[in-house]
């Protein structure tokens, strides 16, 4: 895989460099609520601009239906990227149309532009190779070189991620190189004990990674909505908590495999419950009740791990050599249900382990809850991509960057 530094050695001055970034940031209207992904790719963009390239940045945002939708416009990301870079970032109001062509043609050496949301064109996400390829041809006509640096999208077989690199000389950006290097530390020569913390809503989202990590991890700690399917599999009442009944047989299989392999598979021993889901807009007091995880009332929902579980998980993290964490322990957006996620984040910091926060909601939680990002070993920009890499899958966007 060619690096961006090798690309720079060959010379990029005056060349149009297409940078596939991941600027899929959360928005409240037009306000960006977490700019972590923009900040993560900014150094690659700045490096290219400083070398005199004409930088064309492209990304997706959300899930529009293959047509323009102002709700998913990347205009706020263009403004924020300009603030981070300390220079103007022009904005094309389409992807491969008149605005994109004119905006790219107007670029001087060292200038940066951002195209509108790639997913406004149906060809970006099409499952039809010809339709996807046709869109990639249009994108390729805008540029001379390609840099893949949108790690959060490399698990997608999309035109700008998979097809476009085949049409242009290409290299991996610094962010992708860093992400892959970190993930190799979680799969190759791992410092032990290797502790994996998994949370989030659905156990089905994590089945593949659990399956693979049961062969590698020493301990797996489970929290969040997915924990209630495991608790149900053990015969516990879970009330109206999140539950995937169809996944109970798989959970039972994983619990049996963990026991057979000597992997500690740790579930919550107590939880915070309520009859009502909290109001995340007003954040009004929720007044949760703490109950044992085997005594959840039939009319209540588990919304966070309890204080005993927080202490237990901190103890299980204390002597770790490596920790991978993906997924919050509860509804961390509400202060009454944030303590479980806070406890896990603090547990990572208190350990002397190499710590990796695996993107998605857990990465957002670290920032929202006020933790110093630099105190962790690595905070990934790609939750889904990180999980699929750890599952052992081939990621289309990484395969496309191989020579």
C-alpha positions as CSV (number, residue, x, y, z in Angstrom):
1,X,0.0,0.0,0.0
2,X,1.6,3.3,-1.1
3,X,1.8,6.0,1.5
4,X,1.0,9.6,1.1
5,X,4.7,10.4,1.8
6,X,5.7,8.3,-1.2
7,X,3.1,10.2,-3.3
8,X,4.6,13.5,-2.1
9,X,8.1,12.3,-3.1
10,X,6.9,11.8,-6.6
11,X,5.6,15.4,-6.5
12,X,2.0,16.7,-6.3
13,X,2.5,20.4,-7.0
14,X,-0.1,21.6,-9.5
15,X,-1.8,18.2,-9.5
16,X,-5.5,17.6,-8.6
17,X,-5.6,15.2,-5.7
18,X,-8.9,13.6,-4.8
19,X,-9.1,12.9,-1.1
20,X,-11.8,10.5,0.0
21,X,-12.4,11.6,3.6
22,X,-15.0,10.6,6.2
23,X,-16.7,13.8,7.2
24,X,-19.9,12.0,8.3
25,X,-20.3,14.2,11.4
26,X,-23.4,14.5,13.6
27,X,-25.5,17.6,13.0
28,X,-28.1,19.5,15.0
29,X,-29.6,21.3,12.1
30,X,-26.6,22.9,10.6
31,X,-24.5,22.8,13.7
32,X,-21.8,20.1,14.0
33,X,-22.0,18.6,17.4
34,X,-18.8,16.5,17.1
35,X,-16.0,17.5,14.7
36,X,-13.7,14.6,15.5
37,X,-13.7,13.1,12.0
38,X,-13.0,16.4,10.4
39,X,-10.0,17.1,12.7
40,X,-8.7,13.5,12.1
41,X,-8.4,13.9,8.3
42,X,-7.3,17.6,8.4
43,X,-3.5,16.8,8.7
44,X,-3.6,14.8,5.4
45,X,-5.4,17.6,3.6
46,X,-3.0,20.2,5.1
47,X,0.1,18.1,4.0
48,X,-1.1,17.9,0.4
49,X,-2.0,21.6,0.3
50,X,1.4,22.6,1.7
51,X,3.0,20.6,-1.1
52,X,1.1,22.6,-3.7
53,X,-1.6,20.2,-4.6
54,X,-5.0,21.2,-5.7
55,X,-7.0,19.3,-3.1
56,X,-10.5,18.0,-3.9
57,X,-12.1,16.6,-0.7
58,X,-15.1,14.3,-0.9
59,X,-17.2,12.5,1.6
60,X,-20.7,11.1,2.4
61,X,-23.0,12.3,5.2
62,X,-25.9,10.3,6.5
63,X,-28.1,8.2,4.3
64,X,-29.8,10.3,1.7
65,X,-31.7,8.4,-1.0
66,X,-29.3,8.9,-3.9
67,X,-30.6,12.4,-4.5
68,X,-29.9,15.9,-3.1
69,X,-31.4,16.5,0.3
70,X,-30.5,19.8,2.2
71,X,-30.7,18.0,5.5
72,X,-27.5,16.0,4.5
73,X,-25.5,18.8,2.9
74,X,-21.8,19.0,3.6
75,X,-21.8,22.8,3.6
76,X,-21.3,22.9,7.5
77,X,-18.3,20.5,7.1
78,X,-16.7,22.8,4.5
79,X,-16.9,25.7,6.9
80,X,-15.5,23.8,9.8
81,X,-12.7,22.3,7.7
82,X,-11.7,25.8,6.7
83,X,-11.6,26.8,10.3
84,X,-9.4,23.9,11.3
85,X,-7.0,24.4,8.3
86,X,-6.9,28.1,8.8
87,X,-7.7,28.7,5.1
88,X,-10.7,29.1,2.9
89,X,-12.3,25.9,1.7
90,X,-14.5,26.4,-1.3
91,X,-17.7,24.3,-1.7
92,X,-19.2,22.7,-4.8
93,X,-22.9,22.4,-4.6
94,X,-22.9,19.1,-6.5
95,X,-20.7,16.1,-6.9
96,X,-19.8,15.8,-10.6
97,X,-21.9,18.5,-12.2
98,X,-21.3,22.1,-13.3
99,X,-20.5,23.4,-9.8
100,X,-18.0,20.6,-9.1
101,X,-16.3,21.1,-12.5
102,X,-16.1,24.9,-12.1
103,X,-14.9,24.8,-8.5
104,X,-12.2,22.3,-9.3
105,X,-11.1,24.3,-12.4
106,X,-10.8,27.4,-10.3
107,X,-8.4,25.8,-7.7
108,X,-4.9,27.3,-7.5
109,X,-2.0,25.3,-6.1
110,X,-2.4,24.7,-2.4
111,X,-6.1,25.4,-2.4
112,X,-8.8,23.1,-1.1
113,X,-12.4,22.5,-2.1
114,X,-15.1,20.1,-0.8
115,X,-17.6,18.5,-3.0
116,X,-21.3,18.1,-2.0
117,X,-22.4,14.8,-0.4
118,X,-21.3,11.9,-2.6
119,X,-24.5,10.0,-1.7
120,X,-26.6,12.6,-3.5
121,X,-25.6,10.5,-6.5
122,X,-27.2,7.0,-6.7
123,X,-24.1,5.7,-8.3
124,X,-22.0,6.1,-5.1
125,X,-23.8,3.3,-3.2
126,X,-25.2,1.3,-6.1
127,X,-24.9,-2.5,-6.0
128,X,-24.7,-2.5,-9.8
129,X,-21.0,-2.5,-10.8
130,X,-21.7,-0.6,-14.1
131,X,-23.7,2.2,-12.4
132,X,-21.1,2.5,-9.7
133,X,-18.3,2.5,-12.2
134,X,-19.9,5.2,-14.3
135,X,-20.0,7.5,-11.3
136,X,-16.4,6.6,-10.5
137,X,-15.5,7.6,-14.1
138,X,-17.1,11.0,-13.6
139,X,-15.2,11.5,-10.3
140,X,-11.9,10.4,-11.9
141,X,-12.3,13.1,-14.5
142,X,-11.9,15.7,-11.8
143,X,-8.6,14.5,-10.5
144,X,-5.1,13.3,-11.3
145,X,-4.3,11.4,-8.1
146,X,-6.4,9.6,-5.4
147,X,-5.7,9.5,-1.6
148,X,-7.9,7.3,0.5
149,X,-8.2,8.6,4.0
150,X,-11.9,7.9,4.9
151,X,-11.3,5.0,7.3
152,X,-14.9,5.1,8.5
153,X,-16.1,4.1,4.9
154,X,-13.5,1.5,3.9
155,X,-15.8,-1.4,4.7
156,X,-18.2,-0.1,2.0
157,X,-18.0,-1.2,-1.6
158,X,-18.9,2.3,-2.8
159,X,-17.8,4.1,-6.0
160,X,-15.5,6.7,-4.3
161,X,-14.0,4.1,-1.9
162,X,-13.6,0.9,-4.1
163,X,-14.0,1.8,-7.8
164,X,-12.2,5.2,-8.0
165,X,-8.8,4.1,-6.8
166,X,-8.6,1.6,-9.7
167,X,-9.0,4.6,-12.1
168,X,-6.2,6.8,-10.6
169,X,-2.7,6.5,-9.2
170,X,-3.5,6.1,-5.5
171,X,-2.1,6.1,-2.0
172,X,-3.3,5.7,1.6
173,X,-3.6,8.9,3.7
174,X,-2.0,9.2,7.1
175,X,-5.3,8.5,9.0
176,X,-5.8,5.2,7.3
177,X,-2.2,4.2,7.8
178,X,-2.5,5.0,11.5
179,X,-5.9,3.2,11.9
180,X,-4.5,0.0,10.2
181,X,-1.4,0.1,12.3
182,X,-3.4,0.3,15.5
183,X,-5.7,-2.5,14.5
184,X,-2.8,-4.7,13.7
185,X,-1.7,-4.3,17.3
186,X,-5.1,-5.8,18.2
187,X,-4.8,-8.8,16.0
188,X,-1.1,-9.7,15.8
189,X,1.3,-9.3,18.7
190,X,-1.1,-8.4,21.5
191,X,0.0,-7.3,24.9
192,X,-1.9,-9.4,27.5
193,X,-4.3,-9.5,29.3
194,X,-6.3,-8.5,26.2
195,X,-9.6,-7.1,27.4
196,X,-12.5,-6.3,25.0
197,X,-15.4,-4.1,26.2
198,X,-18.5,-4.2,23.9
199,X,-21.6,-2.1,24.3
200,X,-24.2,-0.5,22.1
201,X,-27.8,-1.4,21.4
202,X,-27.9,-4.6,19.4
203,X,-26.1,-7.8,20.0
204,X,-26.5,-8.7,16.3
205,X,-24.2,-5.8,15.4
206,X,-21.4,-7.3,17.4
207,X,-21.8,-11.1,16.7
208,X,-19.0,-11.3,14.1
209,X,-16.5,-9.5,16.3
210,X,-17.4,-11.6,19.4
211,X,-17.0,-14.7,17.3
212,X,-13.5,-13.8,16.2
213,X,-12.4,-12.3,19.5
214,X,-13.4,-15.4,21.5
215,X,-10.3,-16.8,19.9
216,X,-8.0,-13.9,20.9
217,X,-9.3,-12.1,24.0
218,X,-8.7,-13.0,27.6
219,X,-11.8,-11.1,28.9
220,X,-14.9,-9.8,27.2
221,X,-17.0,-7.3,29.2
222,X,-20.5,-6.7,27.9
223,X,-22.8,-3.6,28.5
224,X,-25.4,-1.5,26.8
225,X,-28.6,-2.7,25.2
226,X,-26.9,-5.8,23.9
227,X,-26.3,-7.1,27.4
228,X,-30.0,-7.8,28.0
229,X,-30.1,-10.5,25.3
230,X,-27.2,-12.2,27.1
231,X,-28.9,-11.8,30.4
232,X,-32.1,-13.3,28.9
233,X,-30.1,-16.2,27.5
234,X,-29.0,-16.9,31.1
235,X,-32.6,-17.1,32.1
236,X,-33.0,-13.7,33.7
237,X,-36.1,-11.4,33.4
238,X,-35.1,-8.3,31.4
239,X,-38.5,-6.4,31.5
240,X,-39.0,-4.1,28.6
241,X,-35.2,-3.7,28.0
242,X,-33.8,-4.0,24.5
243,X,-33.9,-7.6,23.5
244,X,-33.2,-9.7,20.3
245,X,-35.0,-12.9,21.0
246,X,-33.7,-14.5,17.8
247,X,-30.1,-14.0,19.0
248,X,-30.5,-15.9,22.3
249,X,-29.2,-19.3,20.8
250,X,-26.1,-17.5,19.5
251,X,-25.5,-15.9,22.9
252,X,-25.8,-19.2,24.6
253,X,-23.3,-20.7,22.1
254,X,-20.8,-17.8,22.8
255,X,-21.2,-18.2,26.6
256,X,-20.4,-21.9,26.2
257,X,-17.4,-21.3,24.0
258,X,-16.0,-18.7,26.3
259,X,-16.2,-21.1,29.2
260,X,-14.6,-23.9,27.2
261,X,-11.7,-21.6,26.0
262,X,-11.2,-20.0,29.5
263,X,-12.2,-16.6,28.3
264,X,-13.8,-14.5,31.0
265,X,-17.2,-13.4,29.7
266,X,-18.5,-10.7,32.1
267,X,-22.0,-9.5,32.2
268,X,-23.6,-6.7,34.3
269,X,-24.4,-7.7,37.9
270,X,-26.6,-4.7,38.4
271,X,-28.4,-2.1,36.2
272,X,-30.2,1.2,36.3
273,X,-33.8,0.8,35.3
274,X,-36.8,3.0,34.6
275,X,-40.3,2.6,33.3
276,X,-39.7,5.6,30.9
277,X,-37.0,6.3,28.4
278,X,-35.3,9.5,29.4
279,X,-35.9,12.8,27.5
280,X,-32.6,13.5,25.7
281,X,-33.6,17.0,24.6
282,X,-34.5,18.5,28.0
283,X,-32.4,16.0,30.0
284,X,-35.0,16.3,32.7
285,X,-34.2,14.2,35.8
286,X,-34.9,10.5,35.2
287,X,-34.8,9.1,38.7
288,X,-33.6,5.6,37.8
289,X,-33.7,2.7,40.2
290,X,-30.8,0.3,40.7
291,X,-31.6,-3.4,40.7
292,X,-29.7,-6.6,40.4
293,X,-29.3,-7.8,36.8
294,X,-31.3,-10.9,37.7
295,X,-34.1,-8.9,39.2
296,X,-35.2,-6.4,36.5
297,X,-38.9,-5.6,37.0
298,X,-41.2,-6.8,34.2
299,X,-42.4,-3.2,33.5
300,X,-39.0,-1.5,33.5
301,X,-36.1,-1.0,31.1
302,X,-32.4,-1.3,31.7
303,X,-30.7,1.9,30.6
304,X,-27.2,1.7,32.1
305,X,-24.9,-0.6,34.1
306,X,-25.1,-0.1,37.9
307,X,-22.5,0.9,40.5
308,X,-21.4,-2.6,41.3
309,X,-20.9,-3.4,37.7
310,X,-18.9,-0.2,37.2
311,X,-16.6,-1.3,40.0
312,X,-16.4,-4.8,38.6
313,X,-15.5,-3.6,35.1
314,X,-12.9,-1.1,36.5
315,X,-11.2,-4.0,38.3
316,X,-11.3,-6.2,35.1
317,X,-9.5,-3.3,33.2
318,X,-7.0,-2.5,35.9
319,X,-4.3,-5.1,34.9
320,X,-5.0,-5.1,31.2
321,X,-2.1,-5.0,28.6
322,X,-4.4,-4.1,25.7
323,X,-8.0,-2.8,25.7
324,X,-10.4,-2.5,22.8
325,X,-13.7,-0.7,23.6
326,X,-16.6,-0.3,21.2
327,X,-20.1,0.8,22.3
328,X,-21.4,2.8,25.3
329,X,-22.7,1.1,28.5
330,X,-26.0,2.9,28.5
331,X,-27.9,6.0,27.3
332,X,-24.8,8.2,27.9
333,X,-26.5,11.2,26.3
334,X,-28.5,11.6,29.5
335,X,-26.6,12.5,32.7
336,X,-28.5,10.0,34.8
337,X,-27.4,7.2,32.5
338,X,-23.8,8.3,31.7
339,X,-21.9,6.9,34.6
340,X,-21.4,3.4,33.2
341,X,-19.8,4.8,30.1
342,X,-17.8,7.2,32.1
343,X,-16.6,4.4,34.3
344,X,-15.3,2.4,31.4
345,X,-13.6,5.4,29.9
346,X,-11.9,6.2,33.2
347,X,-11.0,2.5,33.6
348,X,-9.1,2.6,30.3
349,X,-7.3,5.7,31.4
350,X,-6.4,4.3,34.9
351,X,-4.9,1.1,33.3
352,X,-1.5,1.0,31.9
353,X,-2.8,-0.8,28.8
354,X,-2.6,0.2,25.1
355,X,-6.1,1.5,24.8
356,X,-8.2,1.7,21.6
357,X,-11.6,3.4,21.5
358,X,-13.3,1.8,18.5
359,X,-15.1,4.7,16.9
360,X,-18.9,5.3,16.6
361,X,-20.8,6.2,19.8
362,X,-18.0,5.3,22.1
363,X,-15.7,7.8,20.4
364,X,-18.4,10.4,20.6
365,X,-19.0,9.6,24.2
366,X,-15.3,10.2,25.1
367,X,-15.6,13.7,23.7
368,X,-19.1,14.5,24.9
369,X,-18.3,13.4,28.5
370,X,-15.2,15.6,28.6
371,X,-12.3,13.2,28.5
372,X,-9.0,14.1,27.0
373,X,-8.8,12.3,23.7
374,X,-5.0,12.4,23.8
375,X,-5.0,10.3,27.0
376,X,-6.1,7.2,25.1
377,X,-3.8,5.2,22.9
378,X,-6.1,5.7,19.9
379,X,-9.6,6.8,19.1
380,X,-10.8,5.3,15.8
381,X,-12.8,7.3,13.3
382,X,-14.6,4.2,12.0
383,X,-16.8,2.1,14.3
384,X,-18.1,-0.3,11.7
385,X,-14.8,-0.5,9.8
386,X,-12.9,-1.3,13.0
387,X,-15.3,-4.1,13.9
388,X,-15.2,-5.6,10.5
389,X,-11.4,-5.5,10.5
390,X,-11.4,-7.3,13.8
391,X,-13.8,-9.8,12.5
392,X,-11.1,-10.7,9.9
393,X,-13.1,-9.5,6.9
394,X,-11.5,-8.0,3.8
395,X,-12.4,-4.3,3.7
396,X,-13.1,-3.1,0.1
397,X,-11.6,0.3,0.6
398,X,-8.3,-1.1,1.9
399,X,-8.1,-3.8,-0.8
400,X,-8.5,-1.0,-3.4
401,X,-5.5,0.8,-2.1
402,X,-3.2,-2.2,-2.4
403,X,-0.9,-2.1,-5.4
